[in-house]
Amino acid sequence: MTDNIWSFRPSSGHRGGTDLSGFKVQATDGHIGKVDKHSDEVGAAYLVVETGVWILGKHVLLPSGTIAQIDAAAKTLYINRTKDEIKNAPEFDKEKHAADPGYHQRIGNYYGYPHT
């Protein structure tokens, strides 16, 4: 596991520059949605996932360290969290994401890692 939840795990199969937009996202217990947008920024990489109708179209911010594996051929990401963890996650907030330096720390804490 990485020391920084905002960095891709070396074992995830991530290749810098790969566009993950539109990839399906699988939790440990099933499909949760698709990647709406993402960032590859070193030490601050993330995904914004549109969860779809199963939780009323909520968008969540997932730190890249939650990705266990990327299957580029199947355009699918596998995250190491459950559907309930995603359902109960704070909803993505565009304004706080861009302007509140503590926002990423709170999201990182929710997923069980310190922001470094």
Order of alpha helices (4+ residues) and beta strands (2+ residues): beta-beta-beta-beta-beta-beta-alpha-alpha-alpha
